[in-house]
């Protein structure tokens, strides 16, 4: 589920793969350029959650930068998918 937070910022609510632990990823509008993604979730979540989530606010856009909050696999596991 994707929901707006403030202008140009969207939250993707999901779960850590294989658990019921909530996880929030944030998409930030690059205002004319690529979007920033804070944390990339677990492996596979960029393709399954993030790319479809962009279709709502910005069809045809792409994530150009991924920022990691801290070094847990559920925060950086999807970075390889951004390459």
C-alpha positions as CSV (number, residue, x, y, z in Angstrom):
1,X,0.0,0.0,0.0
2,X,1.4,3.4,-1.0
3,X,0.2,6.6,0.8
4,X,1.3,10.3,0.5
5,X,3.1,11.7,3.5
6,X,3.7,15.3,2.3
7,X,4.2,16.8,-1.1
8,X,6.5,14.6,-3.1
9,X,7.0,12.0,-0.4
10,X,5.2,8.6,-0.5
11,X,5.3,5.8,2.1
12,X,5.2,2.1,1.0
13,X,3.9,0.0,3.8
14,X,5.0,-3.6,3.7
15,X,6.5,-6.4,5.9
16,X,9.9,-7.8,6.3
17,X,9.9,-10.9,4.1
18,X,8.8,-14.0,5.9
19,X,7.7,-12.2,9.1
20,X,4.8,-10.0,10.3
21,X,7.3,-7.2,11.2
22,X,6.1,-3.9,9.5
23,X,8.5,-2.1,7.2
24,X,8.0,1.3,5.7
25,X,9.9,2.4,2.5
26,X,9.8,6.0,1.3
27,X,9.9,7.4,-2.2
28,X,10.9,11.0,-2.6
29,X,10.2,12.9,-5.8
30,X,13.4,14.2,-7.6
31,X,11.4,17.0,-9.1
32,X,12.1,16.4,-12.7
33,X,14.8,13.7,-12.2
34,X,14.9,10.2,-10.8
35,X,13.3,9.4,-7.5
36,X,15.1,8.6,-4.2
37,X,14.2,5.5,-2.3
38,X,15.0,5.3,1.4
39,X,15.8,1.7,2.1
40,X,15.1,-0.9,-0.5
41,X,13.5,-3.6,1.7
42,X,14.3,-7.2,1.3
43,X,15.6,-8.9,-1.8
44,X,12.8,-8.8,-4.4
45,X,10.8,-6.0,-2.9
46,X,12.0,-3.3,-5.4
47,X,10.5,-5.3,-8.3
48,X,7.4,-6.4,-6.5
49,X,6.6,-3.3,-4.5
50,X,8.6,-0.2,-5.3
51,X,8.3,-0.2,-9.1
52,X,4.5,-0.8,-9.0
53,X,4.2,1.9,-6.3
54,X,5.8,4.5,-8.6
55,X,3.0,3.9,-11.2
56,X,0.6,5.8,-9.0
57,X,2.3,9.2,-8.5
58,X,4.7,9.0,-11.4
59,X,4.0,6.6,-14.2
60,X,7.2,5.9,-16.2
61,X,9.5,7.2,-13.5
62,X,12.4,5.3,-12.1
63,X,14.4,5.1,-8.8
64,X,17.8,6.7,-9.4
65,X,19.2,6.6,-5.8
66,X,18.8,4.3,-2.9
67,X,19.7,5.5,0.6
68,X,20.2,3.0,3.5
69,X,19.1,4.0,7.0
70,X,21.1,1.3,8.7
71,X,22.8,-2.1,7.9
72,X,20.0,-4.6,8.3
73,X,19.1,-6.8,5.4
74,X,15.5,-5.6,5.3
75,X,16.8,-2.1,4.7
76,X,19.5,-2.8,2.0
77,X,18.4,-6.2,0.6
78,X,17.0,-4.7,-2.6
79,X,19.8,-2.4,-3.6
80,X,21.2,-4.8,-6.3
81,X,17.8,-4.4,-8.1
82,X,18.5,-0.7,-8.6
83,X,21.5,-1.4,-10.7
